[in-house]
Amino acid sequence: MITECKVSTVEGELFRLDVGGSVSMPIGRLQTACHWEIDFESKQVIKKPPQVGDRVLAYFDGEGFSRGAIIGLL
């Protein structure tokens, strides 16, 4: 199931998501599910993981919200 969620807490590279009032188990993310910051002067691209409060798309496998991954940011 793919659903829109909000990041509730961040624990390193694991994220708990608010899914319609329920909180998921800590899940990871795809490496492309990040904020991209581009500094044209220094010619650097910086990838930042989702932060608390960000709206994300998440994929959950099976019942409940215990196994899944963040697949994109909204």
Secondary structure, 3 states (H helix, E strand, C coil): CEEEEEEEEEECCEEEEEECCEECCCEEECCCCCEEEEECCCCEEEEECCCCCCEEEEEECCCCCCCEEEEEEC
